């Protein structure tokens, strides 16, 4: 065998005979040596093409109207924007970028109507912010994928801004953060599984885990004075008002 040259022979695995490397069957026993004769390069060396792994099959994004009753794939932009605004409000509280009187309902509106809509995005307590924003992210994304962005926005405004406005009307000292908005999204999402449970149908959601999270955020006013009991109650009512008819119109 010369260095760098082609092999002079190969050994048949069946009979052990030395045979040419350029044949497909052993001439002595007829054993199949290879599927086809090898290809040679210009120097007479065996040149085999490596088989590339075929690409994994992928499904294209679902187009609008392609499957009746199934929503097209789209990123949950509204839920993501609400969480980003909540994080920004949590940071603004700790800076001097603006006066908190312009963002939070401290002692009434006083013609500053926009504070009803900015109060749900402001957090002074880090733990409160983590719990509320985590639930808004989780159930906001799930609900937006199920019913689209508009119900998510309506639920947030009803539970967050509506809860803050009602708290101010009831002369509650402070109503900031998104506990009402988080409960509104959670309750609305759970309605479909609750109806399936009542009708003895199968469902995929974790109602026990959802109930534990609902209790945690509902009792948040015990941990911080920033959270409002009234906002929590408004959030539950908003989730029922929006989630129940949508669950009936679009059952799983």
N, C-alpha and C positions, 0 to 999 in steps of 0.2 A: 504494500500500500504506500503510495507516494504522498508526501506531506502536502495538504491543500488540494489533492486530486480526488476524484470520485472513488467510492468504495469498490473494490474488486469483486466482492461477493457479499451475500447475506446468508444467514443460517436459517433454514426452514425449521419452524418450531415444531412441526409434526414428525419429520423423519431425521432432522439434524443434518441434512445435506447442505453443502455449499453450493449456492445457485447464484445466477446473475441478479444484480439489483434492479435490472430493467425489465423484468418479466413479472407477470401478475399471478402465475400459478407455478408451483413446484413441478418440474418435469419428471421427478422420481415418484412422488406420491400423489400428485394432483391437488395438494393443499393450496387453498387460496392465500396468497401472500399479501395482496393489496387490491383495492378496488379498481385501480387503473395504473397504467405505466407512469412513472414519475417524469416530470418535466425537467429538462436540462437547460442550464444557462449556456452562454457562449464559450465558457471555459470547460464545459462538460460536467459541471457539478449539478447535483440534484437541487432543483429550485422549486420548492413547494409553496403555493400561495396559502397564507393563513386565512382561515375562515373567520370573518368578522361576525361578532354577535349581532343578530338583527335587533334593531331598536325596539324598545318596549312599546306596545300599542298604547296610545293615549286617546282620550275622548275630547272632542272639541267642546268649547263652552256652549252651554244651552242657550239657544236663541229665543227671543220673545215669540210666543205662540207656537213653538215647535212641538211641545207636548201639552195638550189641554189640561188645565188644572195644576200645572207645575210652573213655579216662577222661574224666570231665567236667572242664571248665575250673575251676581253682581256683588261688589264689595260693600260691606255695611258702613257706608260713609257717614251716615247720620249718627250712628252709635259711636263711631270713632271720634267724630267731631265733638260730641257731648263730653266724652271722657277727656279729650285734650283741653277743652275749655274748663273743665273742673280742675285739672292739674294746674292750669294757668291761674285760676282763681285762688287755689291753695297757695301758690307762690306770691301772688299779688298781696295777700294778707300780710306776708312777712317782709314786704318791701315798702318803700315810700313812693312807689310809682304813682299812686293816686290816693285820695282820701277815701277811707272806708265809708264815710257818710254818703258817697256817691254810688256805692255798690250794695249796701246792706240795709235791710229794714230794721233800723234801731229804734226809732220812736215815731213811726208813721211815715206816710209817703211825702207829705209837704210838697206836693206838685212834682215830686221826682218819681214819676210813674215807672221809669225803666228799672228801678231797684227791685220791683217785683220779679223781673226776668233775670237780673244779675245775682240776686241772693242765692238761688239754688246752685250757683257755680263757685261760691266762696266758702272756704273751710278754714277754721282756726285750729281744729284738733286733727292731728295727723292720723290717729286711729280711726276717727269718724270718716275722714276723707278716704282712707284705704277701703273701709267696708263699703261705703256708699258707691264709690267709683268702681270697685270690683263688681258689684251687683249690676250697676248700670252697664258696664262693659259686657258682662256675661249675658244677661237677659236682653239687653238692647240688641246685641249681635244676633242672638237666637230669634228674637221676635222680628227683626228686620229681614232676616233670611226667610222667615215664614210668611210675613204679610207686607213687606216693603218698608220704605223709610217714613212714609206719612204717619202711620199709627204710632211709630216710635216717637216722633216729634210731638204728636198730640198727647201721648201719655206723659212725656217728660214735662211739657208745659202745664198739663192739668195737675200732675202730682207735685211738681216743683214750684212753678210760678203760682198755680192756684192755691197750693198749700200755704205759701208765703203770704199771699194776699189775704186769705181767710184768717191766718194767724194774726196779721196786723189789724184786721177788722175786729178781732176778738180781744185786742189790746194785749196780746202776748208780748213779753219783753223782747224776745229775739227769735228769729226764724231764718236760719241760713243753712246752706248745704242741701244735698240732694236725697235725703232720706225718703221724702214723699215720692220723688221721681223714681227712685230705686224700687220702692214697694209697688208703684203703679206698673212698672215693667214686669216685675216678678209675678204679680197676681194675674196680669193679662196673659203672660206666657203659660201659667199653670192652668188656666181655665180649660184649655183643650184636653189636657190629661185628666182633669177632674171630671169633665163631661164623659170622657171615655171610660173612666172608672165607674161612674154612675150608671152607664149603659152596659157595663160588663164587657167592654171591648178592650183589646190589647193596646198598650201605649208604651213609648220608649223613654219617657221622661222619668226623672228621679223625684218623685213627690215628697219623699221623706227628707231628702237633702234640701229641697226647696223650702219645705216647712221650717227646717232648722234655720236657714238663712233668713227667712221672713221674720222669725222671732227675734233674731239678733238685730236686724235693722229696725224692727218695730220698737225694741227696747232701748235703742240708742239714746233717746232723751234722758235715760237714767245715768248714762255715762258722761254726757256733755250737755251743757246748757244751750249749746248752739242749735241742737236738733229740736224740732218742734213736735209735740204730740199731735197737734192739729194737722200739721203737714203729713204725718204718718197716716192719720185717718183719711185724709183727702186722697192720698196715694192709693190706699186700698179701694176706696170707692171708685176712683178713676180707673183702676185696673179692672174692676168688675164691670163698669159701664162700657168700656171699650173692648175688653177681652171676651166677654160673654157673647155678644152678637157676632163678633168675628169668628169665634170658635164654632158657633152654630152655622154660620154661612160657609165656612171652610173647614169641615171636620177632617181629622187625620185619615 
